[in-house]
């Protein structure tokens, strides 16, 4: 049976609170045996979630914006350099069973919109771009808000249960 992949999306830059949440989410994802997927860049949510997953003993995968694998976040197990730029966001969401979105900017918002458009559930971790935006992404958009990492992982578990992945 294939492994469950949870994408953790967020900005290359993150404040301390957001980085801490991403780290904890990564650790909890790994402890459940799920693969953590990120945009793979050094810094911010991407680096923090990878570090958390590594601390939790998990497998990490980075789908890179550019074509240089040396630009990858420290601790990634698998590095996929795409050279696709922002188009790699489509790969990020299609490879994820569920997306956890932390605070970010335009790239993160595009990943949220793409995930909902392609039928991937989204858990927003201490990040609320607004129901008006989220509900416009898809007629059957599945999303939920979480204040902390344990709540986010509980919501991920529920979304996985709904599609028979647990």
BELFEN-V150515 format. One record per residue. N is the residue number from 0. NEAR is the number of other ideal C-beta (glycine too) atoms within 10 Angstrom. Layout:
# BELFEN-V150515
n: [N,N]
near: [NEAR,NEAR]
This chain:
# BELFEN-V150515
n: [0,1,2,3,4,5,6,7,8,9,10,11,12,13,14,15,16,17,18,19,20,21,22,23,24,25,26,27,28,29,30,31,32,33,34,35,36,37,38,39,40,41,42,43,44,45,46,47,48,49,50,51,52,53,54,55,56,57,58,59,60,61,62,63,64,65,66,67,68,69,70,71,72,73,74,75,76,77,78,79,80,81,82,83,84,85,86,87,88,89,90,91,92,93,94,95,96,97,98,99,100,101,102,103,104,105,106,107,108,109,110,111,112,113,114,115,116,117,118,119,120,121,122,123,124,125,126,127,128,129,130,131,132,133,134,135,136,137,138,139,140,141,142,143,144,145,146,147,148,149,150,151,152,153,154,155,156,157,158,159,160,161,162,163,164,165]
near: [4,7,10,17,18,29,29,31,31,29,23,18,13,23,10,8,10,21,23,14,28,32,23,21,31,31,22,23,31,23,15,16,12,24,22,29,29,31,28,27,20,14,13,24,32,28,25,26,34,31,19,28,32,21,15,20,10,22,18,26,22,27,24,25,21,16,11,11,13,8,15,24,24,9,15,23,14,13,17,16,18,15,11,15,10,12,11,20,24,17,18,27,24,13,15,27,20,27,28,32,25,27,23,24,11,9,19,24,17,18,26,26,20,21,28,24,13,14,13,25,22,30,26,21,27,18,22,11,18,8,11,7,14,20,13,12,19,17,7,8,20,17,23,16,16,21,10,13,23,12,15,28,24,14,21,28,15,14,21,18,10,11,13,6,15,12]
